[in-house]
Amino acid sequence: MDTFTAAARGIGQRLDALPVSSFHYKIILVLAAGTFFELYEVFLTGILSTTLKAEFKVAGPALSLILASSLIGAFLGAALVAPLADRIGRRNAFMVTVATYSVFTLVAAFSPNETVLVIARFLAGVGMGGEIPVVSAFFVDLLPPKQRGRLTAIAFTVAYTAAPVVGFLSFTLAPASPLGVAGWRWVFALGALGAVAAALMRRGLPESPRWLASVGRIDEADRIVADFERQARVAQGRPPVQTDAPSVPAPARADLKSVVRPPFRRRFLLLSASWGVVVIGWSGFGTLAALSLESRGFATTGTLLFVSLTFLGYPLGSLLSIPLLDRFERKWIVAVSIAVMGALGASFGLSTSSVGIVVAGFTYTLVSNVLSNALNAYTFEQFPTNIRASACGWIFSLGRLSAALSPFYLVAALSAWGPSATFIGIACVMALISAGVVAFGIRTTGYSVEKITRST
């Protein structure tokens, strides 16, 4: 075994041996704060769709473009910004994503017309698209294998409180004009300013030791891990116990060829298909919920209230996932959640009473975030450190492209077929991808990332 491989092996070993302590939670909370505003952006346009439709007097393709603009930007961000994390480091890539999102979301808040809004939302989406791939790569790099799922779920539970926050902010502010400024502009501006605060919190983050080791910066990686170990000894009163781990590859440039060759080809294709379909249900619900209620005759204020209540399921579903992700195999959590989510979406589309709509929508969002947390962890576990952010960025970019295209055909389907047929169609597609995960997915729960990435 060469000197580099032995040293890099030791870095991964020591990180996996660390007991969970306050420094893990500190890093998790800082990363979760930034992800909160990425998710704030995801839900923002969908929940304000009826407000923006009235504000700019748009419909049809023009409305779809407003809804899709940030998702198109996110497609490019995931493909172009996320791979930066494999080249310039996880921490530097974080700062790029948050800065881009903050600046252009603030521009969106002051948009004088729909053209400026679309451009600003597109550029904010570029930053948004790189955020979750970079954060998730950081989590997989740092968190011990036996608690990786639980700790990732805690972080995303904090982040997913963005869904009801943006929902109730929109419900409160959209009909009003504080200080003579339209309420929807305040909702955009608050997201931008909050992201700036999150960026300031991130300045104290260390770089990922696994990434440093993967690019040959062993001494820096060793200093950071040694600091983690000192903090662990203070917290636990004893040194961490090291365990054996397989070697990791020497530094290599991340490229698409590395991702599409065995054993990663099948994983890449399955996960790309999974994200491509899941975001139709996940983002599609955020896009269609308010519009589908409006199509059934509910007033704008009523739709905002109903959607805000259903969005409470996002953080609660994330909370529910915490005890599940390390207790059960993540492959099975992903497959079952996709199927159940599709069935609940169909129920939402078929519901006509206020109670039925809220119950179906709430349980849908609840299950969707069990799925989201499980699929995030499941995806990032399957690729080695030197190509992790790049591979997952490309997977996310395909998902974002699917999400960006979805408003064009989903809004058209809603108009042509109504909410029942539209949501039933989504459910059928999700059932197919659930079967694919059952047939071709691999097991990951409880294994070190080095072992997972070396398995066939």
Beta strands, then each sheet from edge to edge (+ up, - down):
end
